[in-house]
Amino acid sequence: MTVVDAAALTAWVREFARLVHEQRDTLTQLDSAIGDADHGANLDRGMTAAVAALEATPPDDPAAALKTVATTLIKTVGGASGPLYGTFFLRAAGALDVGTDPTHHGRALAAALRAGYDGVIARGKAERGDKTMLDALGPACDAFDEALAAGKALDEALGAAAEAAAQGRDATEPLIARKGRASYLGERSAGHLDPGAASAALLVEAAATALAGRG
Amino acid sequence: MPVGLVVVSHSRALADAAVELARGMLPGRELAVGVAAGDVDGGLGTDATAIADAIAAVDSGDGVVVLMDLGSAVLSAETALELVDDDVRERVVLSPAPLVEGLVGAAVTAAAGADRDRVAAEALRGLAPKQAHLGG
């Protein structure tokens, strides 16, 4: 069985879209506390369009699936999460090299996620601890890499990544925002979860759910 | 051909008005200026693919200076550079100038036939006349 193919990544994108739609109001509520109250609506619109684009033109290979998601998010989200998530998927697509050996698929996916994460750092000029999506994505990449290096199966490694992302999201609550609209609030941004970290945790959770049973 | 300009804003109305103001300084002069503003539904937002298209449309080979408002406009403008061809990317400057003042300075110098770096430099000193006047 091919572990990381276009169908698997389409399932991941679909599950992320489902979670974003389900948590749309929660994301917007988080964003209304420290941002401009549009994160849930913007990302829901973008991910709905991304799923529609994948259905309209089913991708031939996994990198093409990620590229379609990237360009659709860039075009439809409108807010800062458009270029940030767009860059994540664009760089992940560029780095994804699954090759022919399915036993390397886990590592290929990990390398793609790491490239996406590095892309978000470059685009946003942010770092961990700034109260952004990086605070969920960074720990997730680390946990994924560590689990694979320890010989864990893809399932278990993605589960560890999802757990690390959720912990990273929760850890943004006391932080003072240093990037984006929330940074204008200074110390008043503390005491709220970061909406970007919350949606990024959903992205990793969706991967763990959608790719379960694939290795 | 004159250096091309692109105005990136969350708001189509804001971008169009800024261009109208700049054109008002250049009666009868040619100016290649494109607008990439608002989201796909006409609401507030920015779209890197629209910015990439606007850059391609005003690029005559002599360079493009992109002026933008703030926040996602900056991130989208940078993302747009990943979407254009390599040879076009090398001719583009993303200007950190204030949008209105920078655009007026850039428009006047571009219409006068200045090269890209000169246009970008003039955009960047867009606040200087106001600062000198108000002593800020």
Interface residues (C-beta under 8 A of the other chain):
Chain A: N42 T71 I74 K75 T76 V77 G78 G79 A80 G82 P83 L84 G86 T87 L90 R123 G124 G180 R181
Chain B: D39 V40 G43 L44 G45 T46 D47 A48 T49 A50 G71 S72 L75 S76 E78 T79 E82 L83
